[in-house]
Amino acid sequence: MSNARGGRRSKGQRELLGTRAPVLLAEAARTKAAELGLNVNDYLATLIAQDTNMLEFAPRPADPTRLELPITAA
């Protein structure tokens, strides 16, 4: 899933959607996203994809077999 420069593959063209949710709802979204191994943006995009029956656009969770390497200060 990486590109020639070593980063992750592009998710394609994106557009910003913004919302201001009640604090408790925002906290619940952050918690659920973390439980699923997603960031909040990917979690919300997944919900939209499910609700609109456009699952081909739902972000996929990271591959759990790949480890994140620590970055040390130079």
N, CA, C and O atoms as a Tinker XYZ file with bonds, in Angstrom:
   296  protein
     1  N      0.802000   -1.193000    0.000000    73     2
     2  CA     0.000000    0.000000    0.000000    64     1     3
     3  C      0.848000    1.262000    0.000000    63     2     4     5
     4  O      0.331000    2.337000    0.305000    81     3
     5  N      2.110000    1.171000   -0.326000    73     3     6
     6  CA     2.936000    2.367000   -0.349000    64     5     7
     7  C      3.230000    2.759000   -1.785000    63     6     8     9
     8  O      3.050000    1.972000   -2.715000    81     7
     9  N      3.681000    3.986000   -1.944000    73     7    10
    10  CA     4.028000    4.447000   -3.277000    64     9    11
    11  C      5.546000    4.488000   -3.432000    63    10    12    13
    12  O      6.275000    4.095000   -2.521000    81    11
    13  N      6.019000    4.957000   -4.570000    73    11    14
    14  CA     7.457000    4.957000   -4.862000    64    13    15
    15  C      8.253000    5.803000   -3.866000    63    14    16    17
    16  O      9.439000    5.549000   -3.655000    81    15
    17  N      7.620000    6.802000   -3.255000    73    15    18
    18  CA     8.327000    7.656000   -2.299000    64    17    19
    19  C      8.268000    7.107000   -0.880000    63    18    20    21
    20  O      8.852000    7.695000    0.031000    81    19
    21  N      7.569000    5.985000   -0.674000    73    19    22
    22  CA     7.553000    5.366000    0.640000    64    21    23
    23  C      6.344000    5.678000    1.486000    63    22    24    25
    24  O      6.172000    5.057000    2.535000    81    23
    25  N      5.496000    6.607000    1.088000    73    23    26
    26  CA     4.304000    6.925000    1.876000    64    25    27
    27  C      3.141000    6.027000    1.510000    63    26    28    29
    28  O      3.270000    5.130000    0.676000    81    27
    29  N      2.004000    6.274000    2.138000    73    27    30
    30  CA     0.841000    5.463000    1.798000    64    29    31
    31  C      0.271000    5.888000    0.455000    63    30    32    33
    32  O      0.485000    7.012000    0.002000    81    31
    33  N     -0.443000    4.990000   -0.166000    73    31    34
    34  CA    -1.060000    5.257000   -1.460000    64    33    35
    35  C     -2.128000    6.331000   -1.302000    63    34    36    37
    36  O     -2.816000    6.374000   -0.282000    81    35
    37  N     -2.272000    7.192000   -2.294000    73    35    38
    38  CA    -3.269000    8.248000   -2.260000    64    37    39
    39  C     -4.667000    7.666000   -2.126000    63    38    40    41
    40  O     -4.967000    6.616000   -2.695000    81    39
    41  N     -5.508000    8.340000   -1.382000    73    39    42
    42  CA    -6.901000    7.926000   -1.249000    64    41    43
    43  C     -7.749000    8.514000   -2.375000    63    42    44    45
    44  O     -8.963000    8.313000   -2.413000    81    43
    45  N     -7.115000    9.233000   -3.281000    73    43    46
    46  CA    -7.847000    9.833000   -4.397000    64    45    47
    47  C     -8.332000   11.235000   -4.067000    63    46    48    49
    48  O     -8.036000   11.789000   -3.009000    81    47
    49  N     -9.075000   11.779000   -4.993000    73    47    50
    50  CA    -9.565000   13.145000   -4.847000    64    49    51
    51  C    -10.536000   13.219000   -3.668000    63    50    52    53
    52  O    -11.394000   12.352000   -3.507000    81    51
    53  N    -10.397000   14.243000   -2.859000    73    51    54
    54  CA   -11.211000   14.407000   -1.660000    64    53    55
    55  C    -11.806000   15.801000   -1.604000    63    54    56    57
    56  O    -11.303000   16.732000   -2.233000    81    55
    57  N    -12.886000   15.935000   -0.842000    73    55    58
    58  CA   -13.522000   17.226000   -0.594000    64    57    59
    59  C    -13.808000   17.342000    0.892000    63    58    60    61
    60  O    -14.233000   16.374000    1.523000    81    59
    61  N    -13.579000   18.510000    1.449000    73    59    62
    62  CA   -13.794000   18.744000    2.866000    64    61    63
    63  C    -15.279000   18.897000    3.164000    63    62    64    65
    64  O    -15.976000   19.683000    2.523000    81    63
    65  N    -15.754000   18.132000    4.146000    73    63    66
    66  CA   -17.098000   18.283000    4.696000    64    65    67
    67  C    -16.920000   18.650000    6.155000    63    66    68    69
    68  O    -16.187000   17.972000    6.875000    81    67
    69  N    -17.564000   19.689000    6.598000    73    67    70
    70  CA   -17.391000   20.115000    7.987000    64    69    71
    71  C    -18.698000   20.070000    8.751000    63    70    72    73
    72  O    -19.772000   20.260000    8.181000    81    71
    73  N    -18.595000   19.816000   10.055000    73    71    74
    74  CA   -19.762000   19.813000   10.919000    64    73    75
    75  C    -19.335000   20.189000   12.327000    63    74    76    77
    76  O    -18.175000   20.022000   12.705000    81    75
    77  N    -20.263000   20.686000   13.076000    73    75    78
    78  CA   -20.034000   20.956000   14.497000    64    77    79
    79  C    -21.045000   20.111000   15.263000    63    78    80    81
    80  O    -22.231000   20.433000   15.338000    81    79
    81  N    -20.543000   19.037000   15.819000    73    79    82
    82  CA   -21.403000   18.111000   16.545000    64    81    83
    83  C    -21.436000   18.482000   18.023000    63    82    84    85
    84  O    -20.493000   19.090000   18.528000    81    83
    85  N    -22.514000   18.120000   18.721000    73    83    86
    86  CA   -22.525000   18.302000   20.179000    64    85    87
    87  C    -21.332000   17.567000   20.795000    63    86    88    89
    88  O    -20.888000   16.541000   20.279000    81    87
    89  N    -20.828000   18.097000   21.889000    73    87    90
    90  CA   -19.608000   17.566000   22.510000    64    89    91
    91  C    -19.710000   16.067000   22.788000    63    90    92    93
    92  O    -18.784000   15.321000   22.470000    81    91
    93  N    -20.802000   15.622000   23.365000    73    91    94
    94  CA   -20.926000   14.196000   23.690000    64    93    95
    95  C    -20.944000   13.332000   22.431000    63    94    96    97
    96  O    -20.388000   12.234000   22.430000    81    95
    97  N    -21.572000   13.811000   21.364000    73    95    98
    98  CA   -21.594000   13.072000   20.108000    64    97    99
    99  C    -20.197000   13.013000   19.494000    63    98   100   101
   100  O    -19.786000   11.973000   18.978000    81    99
   101  N    -19.475000   14.117000   19.550000    73    99   102
   102  CA   -18.108000   14.156000   19.017000    64   101   103
   103  C    -17.203000   13.201000   19.799000    63   102   104   105
   104  O    -16.387000   12.494000   19.208000    81   103
   105  N    -17.347000   13.179000   21.119000    73   103   106
   106  CA   -16.549000   12.269000   21.945000    64   105   107
   107  C    -16.878000   10.815000   21.618000    63   106   108   109
   108  O    -15.984000    9.973000   21.549000    81   107
   109  N    -18.163000   10.523000   21.417000    73   107   110
   110  CA   -18.572000    9.159000   21.073000    64   109   111
   111  C    -18.003000    8.760000   19.713000    63   110   112   113
   112  O    -17.581000    7.618000   19.526000    81   111
   113  N    -17.990000    9.697000   18.761000    73   111   114
   114  CA   -17.429000    9.410000   17.435000    64   113   115
   115  C    -15.933000    9.127000   17.534000    63   114   116   117
   116  O    -15.441000    8.193000   16.901000    81   115
   117  N    -15.205000    9.915000   18.315000    73   115   118
   118  CA   -13.763000    9.688000   18.495000    64   117   119
   119  C    -13.500000    8.325000   19.131000    63   118   120   121
   120  O    -12.593000    7.604000   18.715000    81   119
   121  N    -14.290000    7.980000   20.132000    73   119   122
   122  CA   -14.127000    6.699000   20.823000    64   121   123
   123  C    -14.388000    5.537000   19.877000    63   122   124   125
   124  O    -13.599000    4.593000   19.820000    81   123
   125  N    -15.488000    5.598000   19.136000    73   123   126
   126  CA   -15.837000    4.517000   18.220000    64   125   127
   127  C    -14.800000    4.402000   17.107000    63   126   128   129
   128  O    -14.421000    3.292000   16.732000    81   127
   129  N    -14.339000    5.523000   16.578000    73   127   130
   130  CA   -13.314000    5.498000   15.533000    64   129   131
   131  C    -12.055000    4.805000   16.054000    63   130   132   133
   132  O    -11.471000    3.971000   15.363000    81   131
   133  N    -11.642000    5.149000   17.264000    73   131   134
   134  CA   -10.449000    4.529000   17.858000    64   133   135
   135  C    -10.649000    3.029000   18.041000    63   134   136   137
   136  O     -9.732000    2.246000   17.789000    81   135
   137  N    -11.839000    2.623000   18.476000    73   135   138
   138  CA   -12.131000    1.188000   18.650000    64   137   139
   139  C    -11.999000    0.431000   17.330000    63   138   140   141
   140  O    -11.581000   -0.727000   17.306000    81   139
   141  N    -12.361000    1.101000   16.227000    73   139   142
   142  CA   -12.311000    0.481000   14.905000    64   141   143
   143  C    -10.945000    0.629000   14.230000    63   142   144   145
   144  O    -10.728000    0.105000   13.138000    81   143
   145  N    -10.033000    1.342000   14.881000    73   143   146
   146  CA    -8.714000    1.563000   14.289000    64   145   147
   147  C     -8.737000    2.576000   13.158000    63   146   148   149
   148  O     -7.897000    2.533000   12.260000    81   147
   149  N     -9.708000    3.494000   13.203000    73   147   150
   150  CA    -9.844000    4.524000   12.171000    64   149   151
   151  C     -9.640000    5.896000   12.796000    63   150   152   153
   152  O     -9.793000    6.069000   14.005000    81   151
   153  N     -9.292000    6.871000   11.954000    73   151   154
   154  CA    -9.344000    8.243000   12.435000    64   153   155
   155  C    -10.788000    8.722000   12.269000    63   154   156   157
   156  O    -11.581000    8.064000   11.595000    81   155
   157  N    -11.133000    9.844000   12.867000    73   155   158
   158  CA   -12.516000   10.318000   12.851000    64   157   159
   159  C    -12.992000   10.570000   11.421000    63   158   160   161
   160  O    -14.133000   10.248000   11.090000    81   159
   161  N    -12.143000   11.136000   10.576000    73   159   162
   162  CA   -12.545000   11.401000    9.191000    64   161   163
   163  C    -12.919000   10.119000    8.460000    63   162   164   165
   164  O    -13.941000   10.070000    7.777000    81   163
   165  N    -12.097000    9.082000    8.599000    73   163   166
   166  CA   -12.400000    7.813000    7.938000    64   165   167
   167  C    -13.644000    7.159000    8.531000    63   166   168   169
   168  O    -14.416000    6.528000    7.809000    81   167
   169  N    -13.841000    7.305000    9.833000    73   167   170
   170  CA   -15.034000    6.754000   10.472000    64   169   171
   171  C    -16.293000    7.425000    9.916000    63   170   172   173
   172  O    -17.255000    6.747000    9.555000    81   171
   173  N    -16.281000    8.761000    9.848000    73   171   174
   174  CA   -17.444000    9.475000    9.325000    64   173   175
   175  C    -17.671000    9.170000    7.846000    63   174   176   177
   176  O    -18.816000    9.041000    7.412000    81   175
   177  N    -16.601000    9.055000    7.076000    73   175   178
   178  CA   -16.731000    8.696000    5.665000    64   177   179
   179  C    -17.341000    7.307000    5.518000    63   178   180   181
   180  O    -18.127000    7.066000    4.602000    81   179
   181  N    -16.981000    6.395000    6.414000    73   179   182
   182  CA   -17.559000    5.051000    6.390000    64   181   183
   183  C    -19.055000    5.103000    6.672000    63   182   184   185
   184  O    -19.834000    4.423000    6.004000    81   183
   185  N    -19.463000    5.899000    7.650000    73   183   186
   186  CA   -20.889000    6.034000    7.953000    64   185   187
   187  C    -21.658000    6.605000    6.765000    63   186   188   189
   188  O    -22.752000    6.138000    6.446000    81   187
   189  N    -21.089000    7.608000    6.118000    73   187   190
   190  CA   -21.749000    8.201000    4.950000    64   189   191
   191  C    -21.849000    7.175000    3.828000    63   190   192   193
   192  O    -22.888000    7.070000    3.177000    81   191
   193  N    -20.783000    6.422000    3.596000    73   191   194
   194  CA   -20.781000    5.403000    2.543000    64   193   195
   195  C    -21.853000    4.351000    2.814000    63   194   196   197
   196  O    -22.541000    3.912000    1.893000    81   195
   197  N    -21.994000    3.948000    4.071000    73   195   198
   198  CA   -23.019000    2.956000    4.423000    64   197   199
   199  C    -24.419000    3.529000    4.232000    63   198   200   201
   200  O    -25.294000    2.855000    3.687000    81   199
   201  N    -24.637000    4.759000    4.671000    73   199   202
   202  CA   -25.963000    5.370000    4.607000    64   201   203
   203  C    -26.406000    5.646000    3.173000    63   202   204   205
   204  O    -27.599000    5.608000    2.870000    81   203
   205  N    -25.451000    5.921000    2.297000    73   203   206
   206  CA   -25.771000    6.226000    0.899000    64   205   207
   207  C    -25.630000    5.013000   -0.012000    63   206   208   209
   208  O    -25.786000    5.119000   -1.228000    81   207
   209  N    -25.333000    3.857000    0.586000    73   207   210
   210  CA   -25.138000    2.615000   -0.172000    64   209   211
   211  C    -24.041000    2.771000   -1.233000    63   210   212   213
   212  O    -24.185000    2.311000   -2.366000    81   211
   213  N    -22.959000    3.420000   -0.847000    73   211   214
   214  CA   -21.811000    3.622000   -1.731000    64   213   215
   215  C    -20.574000    3.040000   -1.047000    63   214   216   217
   216  O    -19.573000    3.733000   -0.864000    81   215
   217  N    -20.651000    1.769000   -0.673000    73   215   218
   218  CA   -19.608000    1.136000    0.128000    64   217   219
   219  C    -18.257000    1.075000   -0.566000    63   218   220   221
   220  O    -17.230000    0.933000    0.097000    81   219
   221  N    -18.242000    1.180000   -1.888000    73   219   222
   222  CA   -16.957000    1.162000   -2.593000    64   221   223
   223  C    -16.090000    2.372000   -2.232000    63   222   224   225
   224  O    -14.885000    2.371000   -2.484000    81   223
   225  N    -16.703000    3.399000   -1.642000    73   223   226
   226  CA   -15.955000    4.590000   -1.247000    64   225   227
   227  C    -15.597000    4.602000    0.231000    63   226   228   229
   228  O    -14.958000    5.542000    0.703000    81   227
   229  N    -15.997000    3.580000    0.961000    73   227   230
   230  CA   -15.681000    3.520000    2.389000    64   229   231
   231  C    -14.188000    3.268000    2.573000    63   230   232   233
   232  O    -13.633000    2.366000    1.946000    81   231
   233  N    -13.529000    4.056000    3.428000    73   231   234
   234  CA   -12.103000    3.817000    3.696000    64   233   235
   235  C    -11.904000    2.442000    4.326000    63   234   236   237
   236  O    -12.764000    1.941000    5.050000    81   235
   237  N    -10.769000    1.855000    4.038000    73   235   238
   238  CA   -10.444000    0.551000    4.616000    64   237   239
   239  C     -9.508000    0.758000    5.811000    63   238   240   241
   240  O     -8.620000    1.610000    5.767000    81   239
   241  N     -9.706000   -0.016000    6.869000    73   239   242
   242  CA    -8.801000    0.102000    8.023000    64   241   243
   243  C     -7.379000   -0.281000    7.627000    63   242   244   245
   244  O     -7.164000   -1.022000    6.668000    81   243
   245  N     -6.429000    0.230000    8.369000    73   243   246
   246  CA    -5.021000   -0.091000    8.114000    64   245   247
   247  C     -4.777000   -1.581000    8.300000    63   246   248   249
   248  O     -5.453000   -2.235000    9.094000    81   247
   249  N     -3.818000   -2.107000    7.571000    73   247   250
   250  CA    -3.438000   -3.515000    7.666000    64   249   251
   251  C     -2.791000   -3.747000    9.032000    63   250   252   253
   252  O     -1.733000   -3.181000    9.305000    81   251
   253  N     -3.397000   -4.563000    9.896000    73   251   254
   254  CA    -2.849000   -4.752000   11.249000    64   253   255
   255  C     -1.515000   -5.494000   11.268000    63   254   256   257
   256  O     -0.834000   -5.504000   12.293000    81   255
   257  N     -1.132000   -6.113000   10.155000    73   255   258
   258  CA     0.145000   -6.819000   10.132000    64   257   259
   259  C      1.311000   -5.884000    9.854000    63   258   260   261
   260  O      2.470000   -6.276000    9.991000    81   259
   261  N      1.011000   -4.656000    9.466000    73   259   262
   262  CA     2.079000   -3.674000    9.199000    64   261   263
   263  C      2.308000   -2.836000   10.439000    63   262   264   265
   264  O      1.361000   -2.335000   11.046000    81   263
   265  N      3.557000   -2.685000   10.809000    73   263   266
   266  CA     3.895000   -1.936000   12.014000    64   265   267
   267  C      4.322000   -0.521000   11.662000    63   266   268   269
   268  O      4.928000   -0.283000   10.618000    81   267
   269  N      3.999000    0.414000   12.545000    73   267   270
   270  CA     4.455000    1.784000   12.389000    64   269   271
   271  C      5.820000    1.901000   13.042000    63   270   272   273
   272  O      5.993000    1.542000   14.207000    81   271
   273  N      6.777000    2.398000   12.296000    73   271   274
   274  CA     8.130000    2.542000   12.818000    64   273   275
   275  C      8.245000    3.854000   13.600000    63   274   276   277
   276  O      7.696000    4.873000   13.181000    81   275
   277  N      8.942000    3.835000   14.711000    73   275   278
   278  CA     9.115000    5.072000   15.474000    64   277   279
   279  C     10.029000    6.043000   14.735000    63   278   280   281
   280  O     10.995000    5.638000   14.088000    81   279
   281  N      9.710000    7.312000   14.840000    73   279   282
   282  CA    10.550000    8.347000   14.239000    64   281   283
   283  C     11.352000    8.973000   15.359000    63   282   284   285
   284  O     10.790000    9.488000   16.326000    81   283
   285  N     12.658000    8.926000   15.227000    73   283   286
   286  CA    13.522000    9.491000   16.262000    64   285   287
   287  C     14.054000   10.842000   15.784000    63   286   288   289
   288  O     14.266000   11.047000   14.589000    81   287
   289  N     14.261000   11.737000   16.705000    73   287   290
   290  CA    14.794000   13.060000   16.370000    64   289   291
   291  C     16.246000   12.924000   15.922000    63   290   292   293
   292  O     17.011000   12.142000   16.487000    81   291
   293  N     16.605000   13.676000   14.924000    73   291   294
   294  CA    17.969000   13.610000   14.390000    64   293   295
   295  C     18.885000   14.527000   15.160000    63   294   296
   296  O     20.076000   14.607000   14.856000    81   295
